[in-house]
Amino acid sequence: MRLLLILGLCLFFWNCEDKKTSKRNENTTIDSAIKIKNKSKLIDSIIEPHREFPKLNSKNTMEFFLHYEKDNKENKVRITTTFGDIDILLYDKTKFHRANFVFLTKQGYFDGTQFHRVVNNFIIQGGNTDERKIARKRKYIGKYLLPRDTKRGFRHSRGVISMPSSEIENPYKLASPYEFFIVQKDAFHLDGDYTIFGKVIKGMDVVDKIAAQETDDGQWPLHNVYIKKVEIIN
């Protein structure tokens, strides 16, 4: 009887100690998780400093540009390329697409991108590259698309700037906001599918030089055609 009592007390204290150990391990795990989370936040704050604008997505894009276009009325930009300058007048009627281009210009997004698709006697397409720094810029700005705005009376004639649709499955041909193409030769068959949001007012000779570049099978110029910078002009 006495032996049973001693054994019972031992089991009682062993169970209590086990629970304390378990609780201590649980607390350690929680503390570690909190430290990891806080460290992650610290890393994010270093990599991504205080934002001047929200990260854009499918839910907030239209509201953002609705307000942005009211305070940013600029409508002329200069695209400086390795072949010379192309000056563009952005249309007020396509306000979301104009605001998008002005916004990306002010963020320096286009600087260092390329004319990555060139089809002579058709179009030159720019705003992308295979360099990682541009992918990082896109990630910082956000992932979003813009709706088509094709009923403003504009046509895909020589010199207009238009916005291609996204390469993802996209039955409504939503526009890919980070890219654009300039029409070298009338392409009226594109009307109704892509949003025209401006026109070249100076530098079509530069467009012709770029369009004449030799390309690979993927229509990428054999010698990279860089966009050195895009800037707002008066």
C-alpha positions in Angstrom: 0.0 0.0 0.0 2.8 2.4 0.9 4.6 1.4 -2.2 1.6 2.2 -4.3 1.3 5.6 -2.7 4.9 6.5 -3.5 4.4 5.4 -7.1 1.3 7.5 -7.4 3.1 10.6 -6.1 6.0 10.0 -8.5 3.6 9.7 -11.4 1.8 12.9 -10.3 5.0 15.0 -10.1 6.2 13.5 -13.4 3.0 14.5 -15.2 3.2 18.0 -13.8 6.8 18.4 -14.9 5.9 17.0 -18.4 3.1 19.6 -18.7 5.4 22.4 -17.7 8.0 21.2 -20.2 5.4 21.0 -22.9 4.1 24.4 -22.0 7.6 25.8 -22.0 8.3 24.3 -25.5 5.0 25.7 -26.8 5.9 29.2 -25.5 9.3 28.9 -27.1 7.8 27.9 -30.4 5.3 30.9 -30.2 8.2 33.3 -29.2 10.3 32.0 -32.2 7.4 32.5 -34.6 6.8 36.1 -33.3 10.5 36.8 -33.7 10.6 35.4 -37.3 7.5 37.4 -38.2 8.9 40.6 -36.7 12.2 40.0 -38.5 10.3 39.5 -41.8 8.5 42.8 -41.3 11.8 44.5 -40.6 13.3 43.0 -43.8 10.2 44.1 -45.8 10.5 47.7 -44.4 14.1 47.8 -45.5 13.4 46.4 -49.0 10.2 48.4 -49.5 10.4 51.8 -47.8 7.3 53.9 -47.1 5.1 53.9 -50.1 3.8 57.0 -51.8 1.0 55.0 -53.5 -0.8 51.7 -52.8 0.4 48.5 -54.4 -1.9 48.3 -57.4 -4.1 45.2 -58.0 -7.4 44.3 -59.7 -9.5 45.8 -57.0 -8.0 49.2 -56.4 -6.5 50.2 -59.8 -9.5 52.0 -61.3 -10.2 54.1 -58.2 -6.5 54.9 -58.0 -6.3 56.2 -61.6 -9.6 58.0 -61.3 -8.1 60.2 -58.6 -4.6 60.2 -60.1 -5.6 61.6 -63.5 -7.3 64.6 -61.9 -4.1 65.7 -60.2 -1.7 64.7 -63.0 -2.8 66.4 -66.2 0.5 66.1 -68.1 0.0 64.8 -71.7 3.3 64.9 -73.4 6.2 62.5 -72.9 9.6 61.9 -74.6 10.9 58.4 -75.2 14.7 58.5 -75.4 16.0 55.5 -77.3 19.4 54.3 -78.5 18.2 55.6 -82.0 17.0 59.0 -80.9 13.9 60.7 -79.3 10.2 60.0 -79.9 7.8 62.6 -78.6 4.3 61.5 -77.8 1.0 63.4 -77.2 -1.3 61.5 -74.8 -5.0 61.7 -75.4 -7.2 63.2 -72.7 -10.2 61.1 -73.9 -8.5 57.9 -72.8 -7.9 59.2 -69.3 -7.1 55.9 -67.5 -4.5 54.9 -70.0 -3.0 58.4 -70.2 -2.9 58.5 -66.4 -1.3 55.0 -66.3 1.4 56.0 -68.7 2.1 59.3 -66.9 2.2 57.4 -63.6 4.7 54.8 -64.8 6.8 57.5 -66.4 7.0 59.4 -63.1 7.9 56.1 -61.3 10.8 55.6 -63.8 9.4 52.3 -64.8 10.2 52.5 -68.5 13.8 53.5 -68.0 16.0 50.6 -69.0 13.3 48.7 -70.8 13.5 47.7 -74.5 11.6 47.6 -77.7 11.3 43.9 -77.4 9.0 43.2 -80.4 9.8 44.7 -83.8 7.8 44.0 -86.9 8.8 46.1 -89.9 5.9 47.8 -91.7 3.7 47.1 -88.7 4.6 48.0 -85.1 7.3 48.4 -82.6 6.4 47.3 -79.1 8.2 48.4 -75.9 8.1 48.5 -72.1 9.5 45.0 -71.3 12.9 43.4 -71.0 14.5 40.2 -69.7 16.4 42.0 -67.0 15.4 41.2 -63.4 15.4 44.9 -62.2 12.4 45.6 -64.4 10.6 42.6 -62.9 11.3 44.0 -59.5 9.8 47.3 -60.5 6.7 45.6 -61.7 6.4 43.7 -58.4 6.8 46.9 -56.4 4.2 48.8 -58.4 1.7 45.9 -58.5 -0.1 43.4 -60.8 -3.1 44.9 -62.6 -4.8 45.3 -66.0 -6.7 48.1 -67.6 -10.1 47.8 -69.4 -10.3 48.5 -73.2 -11.4 52.0 -74.2 -11.9 51.7 -77.9 -14.9 53.9 -78.8 -13.2 57.3 -78.9 -13.0 57.5 -82.7 -9.3 56.8 -82.9 -7.9 54.4 -85.4 -4.6 52.4 -85.7 -3.0 54.7 -88.3 0.7 55.4 -88.6 2.1 57.0 -85.6 -0.5 56.2 -82.9 0.5 54.6 -79.6 -1.7 51.8 -78.3 -1.7 49.3 -75.4 -1.5 45.6 -76.1 -3.6 43.1 -74.2 -2.2 40.8 -71.6 -0.6 37.5 -72.6 -2.5 35.6 -69.9 -5.9 34.1 -70.7 -7.8 37.2 -71.4 -11.1 37.0 -73.4 -11.9 40.6 -72.8 -8.5 41.8 -74.1 -7.8 43.8 -71.0 -4.7 46.0 -71.5 -1.2 45.2 -70.3 -0.3 48.5 -68.6 3.4 48.1 -68.6 3.7 47.8 -72.4 2.8 49.8 -75.4 3.2 49.7 -79.2 3.7 52.4 -81.8 2.1 51.7 -85.2 4.5 52.2 -88.1 2.1 51.5 -90.9 -1.7 51.7 -90.9 -3.1 48.7 -89.1 -6.9 49.2 -89.0 -7.5 45.6 -88.3 -6.4 46.3 -84.7 -9.3 48.8 -84.2 -11.7 47.7 -81.5 -9.3 45.3 -79.8 -6.6 47.6 -78.4 -6.8 51.0 -76.8 -5.1 53.9 -78.6 -4.1 56.5 -76.1 -1.8 58.9 -78.0 0.2 59.7 -81.1 3.8 60.5 -82.1 4.2 64.2 -82.7 8.0 64.1 -83.4 10.4 61.2 -84.1 8.6 58.9 -86.6 12.0 58.7 -88.3 13.3 57.0 -85.1 10.3 54.6 -85.2 11.2 53.7 -88.8 14.9 53.1 -87.8 13.9 50.8 -85.0 11.3 49.0 -87.2 14.1 48.3 -89.7 16.2 46.3 -87.2 16.9 42.7 -87.9 15.1 40.4 -85.4 15.2 36.7 -84.3 12.3 34.3 -84.8 10.6 35.8 -81.8 10.6 39.3 -83.3 13.1 40.5 -80.7 15.9 42.7 -82.3 19.2 40.9 -82.6 20.8 44.1 -81.2 18.9 45.3 -78.1 17.0 48.6 -78.6 17.0 50.2 -75.2 14.6 52.9 -73.9 17.1 55.0 -72.0 14.4 57.0 -70.3 10.8 58.3 -70.6 10.1 61.8 -69.2 7.4 64.4 -69.1 7.9 67.3 -71.4 6.0 70.6 -71.9 
